[in-house]
Amino acid sequence: MKYAIIIPDGAADEPLKELGGKTPIEAAETPNMDRVAMEGRQGVARTVPEGFESGSDVAIMTLLGYDPKVYHTGRAPLEAAAQRIPLSPTDWVFRCNLVTVVDGVMKDHSAGGISDAEAQRLIADLAKALDLARFEFHYGVSYRNLLVYRGSEDFQLTTKPPHEMPEEPVSRYLPRGKGSEILRKIMDASKEVFADHEINEVRKETGHNPATQVWLWGQGHAPSMPTFDQRFGIARGCMITGVDLLRGLAVLLGWDVHEVEGMTSFHDTNYAGQGRATAAMLDEYDLVLSHVEAPDEASHQADWQTKVESIEHIDRYVVGPVLEKLRRFPEWRVLVMPDHPTNIATRKHGYAPSPFAMAGTRVRSVVKGPYSERNAAASDLRIERGHELMEYFLRGGNL
Ligand SMILES: [Zn+2]
């Protein structure tokens, strides 16, 4: 059996006035996702359990069959796994975003989707200026950097993701609790280091959001999870993604990570290259997961046109070729599913159960309708404990 999982990150949404009362998925031309839905079945799964913030770290862990209540320690430790940063059980990892704050208001959690090279210069200069013992900065992709702490402080912190406070005063959401003083000190210091930084001068001149400071959040210790093989008996898995969080999950699951030239977390990503690679990897692997971040980022920018377009690109360049490839194998299954909604109206992640479509060997056709939030919700397949979906997908059972 060959398995493909395609995740259009944050694609699910609410009906929008701008789209005549349709959701972006409904408004997008998605003949391939519709084929999956109509040949197989649709349903919804709650990927963000109660008590958790909606985010890809929690939602994708759930989607892959791991209950976040048992396995989730934070977002940053997953990204540390992606970078293969060795961690001892007492080390802490923090996400260190480059963000744009203007007059105390969070304008952009991504500092205008800053480039890797620019981000690295800023982070390197901040590390030099701070010169803090026991803290290490690690570069990630674009604005997503990490801060590792190898000391004895036992943090008990409340932090907030910067993408959850768009256009809001940041003073409400500064890190609080035991050990938070040092984090606030680092964030304050970054404002000074970045204020007149050459990189920011150039960004402002060219109409890009400057990185005005770092924002620390998503902290945790290293997680300990059984591999996907140990959990589900499927040995050869492959991850294709533009973001470190997913690469980290792959490392923890015991999967290989396949890189594609030109793959980014934004709409400029190489959709066609990713689609071709996903189809090709199905020859070698039992399961291939292809994750595209672009719809999520477009939602955070409230850019509904780009969101619709990115869903159409995923359909045409990833789902299409993957379906075509799968049909050459005697037994196969495909699952298309956003990890969580990201709502254009709020520019934040939502909590509605995520709509999924699956098709393939021994998946019975039930609902005759194109893939959409509404059709998925109208089906009788509603998985409250989202981590049970993976078992259904892999084994079929009584779907
Ligand atoms: Zn997001």
Boltz pocket constraint, residues with backbone or C-beta under 6 A from the ligand:
constraints:
  - pocket:
      binder: B
      contacts: [[A, 10], [A, 163], [A, 296], [A, 297], [A, 300], [A, 342], [A, 349]]
      max_distance: 6.0
